[in-house]
């Protein structure tokens, strides 16, 4: 079918198809007029290169987030050939989200110039926790109503392509390992420091999942046993002390106590507007309170990184996520603390560097999941 996508019924409740809407960015004008871009009923972005890859040279990556779904076709060198995106609409329930995800992938696979025979496999980066071996999303906090959803099987049955699933932290680690800062490193720790803190471990050249697939929950190592409550329910987790959320929380508390700080002015008196980025701006302006908040958060982050260096003796520690936009304000104290607190043999061996994939880490990570799965299957 040229103008629409035929669907089999998912093994979930019937879903209501959303209103047709086409949001063209780099799409040829004829695309929307023929209905090929808007047949899925949601806003998309489509970019297509003109070079035709050889058979089985492409991998379909799908980055499933709490607010956005991004799908893309990626070649073996990590070049994004084409991509689409849609809002997740997580509040509407799992059936809507799964339908939208499959619709985005289906439209991508039928885009002009792309032959399904060129696609080797599908990889999905999804919010954890998940069971990667069975392809089941178990109970992600930011996807309401999801419990034991066999997402891998649903996608594979619908699209007819081998599908592999990983949590988003592991997928990002694979992406950086294959296409980014970690290329060529057999012993690499990846950490994302953003709204939350997560990660993934590459040990002896392979992704390490642990006995139940729950490894690399970097943000939930305990740093301060009687510290602030974390979203996971424990106290003093790294995420509760050094994430963007933690930095903003500390800033709000100080402003509410009347501390003299530029943060209140930047927030125009609205505590809910305070963010880590705002704290960073205030610190750059010489604000003492903001600098103190960041100093403390970076100490905690450095302690966490020193723990990882002691435990795993990596050759490379790659840090990504929104907080790395602070540059030296993050990396300098982290490096100092690792040098001071990690075991000398491990500290001297590790290079601490910034991730390279930026906003594409989820999509490229998902493609890396597919590529890695095919390599493992082929031995």
Secondary structure, DSSP 8 states (H G I E B T S, - for coil): --SS------SS------------SS--HHHHHTTTTTTTSS----EE-SS---TT-EEEEEEE-SSEEEEEEEETTS-EEEEEEEE--GGG-HHHHHHHHHHHHHHHHTSTT--GGGEEEEEEEE-SSEETTTTEE---TTSTT-SSB-HHHHHHHHH-S-EEEEEHHHHHHHHHHHHSTTTT-SSEEEEEESSSEEEEEEETTEEE--SSS----GGGSBSSTTS-B-TTS-BSBHHHHHSHHHHHHHHHHHHHTT---HHHHHTTT-GGG--HHHHHHHHHTT-HHHHHHHHHHHHHHHHHHHHHHHHH--SEEEEESGGGGGTHHHHHHHHHHHHHHS-HHHHHH-EEEE-S-GGGHHHHHHHHHHHHHHHHHT-
